[in-house]
């Protein structure tokens, strides 16, 4: 299937936007899902200079598809979710200078008041980490916290190494 999000971005007139809208409506659930997949990819990739453009794209998509629950009830609040992700991502991009973004990043999510496990996503690029931070930040529960942190030093070992050391003895 043609990348529907690219078609959305390339629509230059109201007529082209309405044609795009009709294509998605006719394609139903699958077409709308493909459109959202492309949109989510854009949310993952966009950088500092794209913040205004992504906000405009969300507003336009919201205008074209004001009731995304018609495609699936699970998408009833998709535009709110995308707005929250874009907003939190913009905040992080504004908070961490471009000269500090290299290296490995990780996300930690925890709720110290429950028995739930700590969740850790290691080995991320900066943009991967920022997207995940924004994605999870948009849905934090009471007493949960999230951390986006840069890894400065890493020591890593594998269980298979331990087995080999025991075999040598």
C-alpha positions in Angstrom: 0.0 0.0 0.0 1.2 3.5 -0.8 2.5 5.4 2.2 -0.7 7.3 3.2 1.2 9.6 5.5 3.4 10.7 2.6 0.2 11.4 0.5 -1.1 13.4 3.5 2.0 15.5 3.7 2.2 16.1 0.0 -1.4 17.2 -0.4 -1.1 20.8 -1.5 -4.7 21.9 -1.8 -8.0 21.4 0.0 -9.1 19.3 -2.9 -6.1 17.0 -2.6 -6.7 16.8 1.2 -10.4 15.8 0.6 -9.3 13.2 -2.0 -6.9 11.8 0.6 -9.6 11.8 3.2 -11.9 9.9 0.9 -9.2 7.3 0.1 -8.7 6.6 3.8 -12.5 6.5 4.5 -12.9 4.0 1.6 -10.0 2.0 2.8 -11.5 1.8 6.3 -9.7 0.4 9.3 -6.6 -0.8 7.4 -6.1 2.4 5.5 -6.5 4.5 8.7 -4.1 2.2 10.5 -1.5 2.7 7.8 -2.0 6.4 8.0 -1.5 6.3 11.7 1.6 4.1 11.4 3.1 6.7 9.0 2.2 9.4 11.4 3.8 7.6 14.4 7.0 7.1 12.3 7.0 10.9 11.7 6.6 11.5 15.5 9.6 9.2 16.1 11.8 10.9 13.5 11.1 14.6 13.8 13.7 16.9 15.2 13.9 20.4 16.6 13.0 22.3 13.5 10.0 20.1 12.8 8.0 20.9 15.9 5.7 23.5 14.4 5.1 21.3 11.3 4.2 18.2 13.3 1.7 20.3 15.4 0.1 21.6 12.2 -0.1 18.1 10.8 -1.9 16.8 13.9 -4.3 19.7 13.8 -5.0 19.0 10.1 -5.4 15.3 10.6 -7.8 16.1 13.5 -9.8 18.3 11.1 -9.9 15.6 8.4 -10.8 12.8 10.8 -12.5 14.3 13.8 -14.0 11.0 14.9 -11.2 8.4 14.6 -13.3 6.0 16.7 -15.4 5.4 13.6 -12.4 3.3 12.3 -11.8 1.7 15.7 -12.8 2.5 19.3 -9.2 2.1 20.3 -8.4 5.3 18.3 -11.0 7.5 20.0 -8.2 9.6 21.6 -5.4 9.2 19.1 -5.1 12.9 18.3 -4.8 13.7 22.0 -2.2 11.0 22.3 -0.2 12.4 19.3 -0.5 16.0 20.7 0.8 14.8 24.0 3.7 12.9 22.5 4.6 15.9 20.3 4.4 18.3 23.2 6.6 16.2 25.5 9.1 15.5 22.7 9.3 19.3 22.0 10.0 19.9 25.7 12.8 17.4 25.7 14.3 18.7 22.5 14.2 22.2 24.0 15.8 21.0 27.2 18.8 19.1 25.9 21.2 20.9 23.7 22.3 19.4 20.4 25.8 19.2 21.6 24.8 16.8 24.4 22.8 14.3 22.3 25.4 11.8 21.1 25.9 8.4 22.8 23.7 5.8 24.4 20.4 6.7 26.2 17.9 4.8 28.2 14.4 5.1 29.6 13.5 4.0 33.1 9.9 3.7 34.3 9.0 2.8 37.9 6.4 3.1 40.6 8.1 2.8 43.9 4.8 2.2 45.7 3.9 -1.0 43.9 5.5 -4.5 43.4 5.6 -3.9 39.7 9.0 -4.4 38.0 11.2 -1.5 37.0 11.0 -1.1 33.2 14.2 -0.2 31.4 14.8 0.4 27.7 18.6 0.6 27.2 20.8 1.1 24.1 18.8 3.9 22.5 19.8 6.7 20.3 18.8 10.2 21.5 15.8 10.4 19.2 14.6 6.9 20.1 14.9 7.8 23.7 13.1 11.1 23.3 10.2 9.4 21.4 9.9 6.7 24.0 10.0 9.2 26.9 7.3 11.3 25.2 5.2 8.2 24.4 5.3 6.8 28.0 5.2 10.2 29.6 1.8 10.8 28.0 0.3 8.0 30.0 2.0 7.9 33.4 -0.1 6.6 36.2 -0.3 7.9 39.8 3.1 7.7 41.5 4.9 6.4 38.4 8.0 8.2 37.2 10.0 8.2 34.0 13.6 9.0 33.4 15.4 9.7 30.2 19.1 9.4 30.9 22.3 9.4 29.0 24.7 6.5 29.7 28.2 7.7 30.3 29.9 4.4 31.2 28.8 0.9 30.5 30.2 -2.5 31.8 28.5 -5.4 30.2 28.8 -9.2 30.8 26.9 -12.1 29.3 25.9 -15.3 31.2 27.6 -17.4 28.5 30.9 -16.0 29.6 30.3 -17.2 33.1 29.5 -20.7 31.8 32.8 -20.8 29.8 34.8 -19.7 32.8 33.4 -22.6 34.9 34.1 -25.1 32.1 37.8 -24.0 32.1 38.1 -24.8 35.9 
